[in-house]
């Protein structure tokens, strides 16, 4: 009779092969013709030594197995063979009729419920969004005009990143700080009808921070930036992006705070994308990390679509959200990330 062994030998016959080749199991070239044969059934391995014929070993092993022995381990009671049905056919029928595999547990689907999760049909949320600082943009009363600047004396990598970022965001302009404080830059931006200000900070010649301020009334968000990749550092990248207005995808911003951040990103791009350019800018939130990607897509057929990454790419982590424009001394903060108080559970997210 077949006996269970814990180890996995080199001559193991998967039950998928038995299911795929039930009639020609002994002559299947994929099955090893060794004298020692192992059959995998329900995740357990059964060993039958000294049988040179695989077909004969299969019949011996399958007939020597009691299907009810697996009910306790797999919470599934197999059916017994019916009239005119051998044990092998019954085993395959039980596999087809087995309950579906349970959904694996992940951090995302085990997320702790947040009371601020936005309901699309919530009237209060709709009223707040109709009267917030971003309402003029969504009512098409303003046209996005972006100023991109850096910290003092930026290095070459930060300068190239700003230049590439300006090719992603339409109607954006790159200017260098030249020692000016942000409190002096913001009034000049408002006077020149800029709607948003982006500041790229760096540390040790590497971009590590991003400040996004919506003008003229705020709010201002401060992000930690990581995993920055310029276009030349991306493998299998596409050609240079065109001047067409890209489409924008904002994914998984579910809370009130996440809605505010998503609406800030949406205000950087014009309303009507030019689909002829086939370019897409994606802000994907996963576990409070915001991944930015810039792609070009092409329709290979009616069902297949190919994509090429154009770059640049980077990852953002929200540090704070401040009311009004940038004010480091007297600014009122709506939200500040406090690691020791907020990061007590891996399954709790804020965006």
URCORVEN-V311896 format. One record per pair of residues at least 24 apart in sequence whose ideal C-beta (glycine too) atoms are under 6 Angstrom apart, sorted by the first residue. I is the first residue (numbers start at 1). J is the second residue. D is the distance in whole Angstrom. If there is no record, write none. Layout:
i = {I,I}
j = {J,J}
d = {D,D}
This chain:
i = {1,2,2,2,2,4,4,5,5,9,11,12,12,13,14,15,15,19,25,25,26,26,42,62,62,63,107,110,111,112,112,114,116,116,117,117,118,133,133,134,134,137,142,144,144,144,144,145,145,145,145,146,146,146,147,147,147,147,148,148,148,149,149,149,150,151,151,152,152,155,157,158,158,158,160,161,162,164,167,168,169,170,170,182,186,189,190,190,196,212,213,213,214,218,218,218,219,219,219,220,220,220,221,222,222,223,223,224,224,225,225,226,227,228,229,230,231,234,234,237,237,238,238,238,241,242,244,244,244,245,245,245,246,246,246,247,247,248,249,250,251,252,253,253,257,257,258,285,288,288,288,289,289,290,291}
j = {64,46,48,61,64,44,46,45,47,38,36,38,40,39,40,40,41,92,55,58,54,55,70,87,88,87,347,347,347,347,348,255,255,256,254,255,259,214,217,263,267,267,195,171,195,268,270,171,193,194,195,172,196,268,173,189,194,197,172,174,198,175,177,199,200,201,202,177,179,205,205,200,202,207,230,207,200,312,241,294,268,245,270,326,325,215,215,216,268,264,325,326,264,323,324,325,321,322,323,322,325,326,321,319,320,316,318,317,319,314,316,315,315,314,313,312,311,309,311,309,311,296,308,310,310,277,274,277,279,270,273,274,279,280,281,273,280,281,282,283,284,285,285,351,335,350,351,351,349,350,351,315,317,316,315}
d = {4,4,5,4,5,5,6,6,5,6,6,4,6,5,5,5,6,6,6,6,5,3,5,5,5,5,6,5,5,5,4,5,5,4,5,6,5,6,5,5,6,5,6,6,5,6,6,5,6,5,5,4,5,6,6,5,5,5,6,5,5,5,6,6,5,5,6,5,6,4,6,6,5,5,6,5,6,5,5,5,5,5,6,5,5,6,5,5,6,6,5,5,6,6,4,5,6,6,6,4,6,5,5,5,5,4,6,4,6,6,6,5,4,5,5,5,4,6,5,6,6,5,3,5,5,5,4,3,6,5,5,5,4,6,5,4,5,5,4,5,5,4,5,6,6,6,4,5,5,6,5,6,6,4,5}
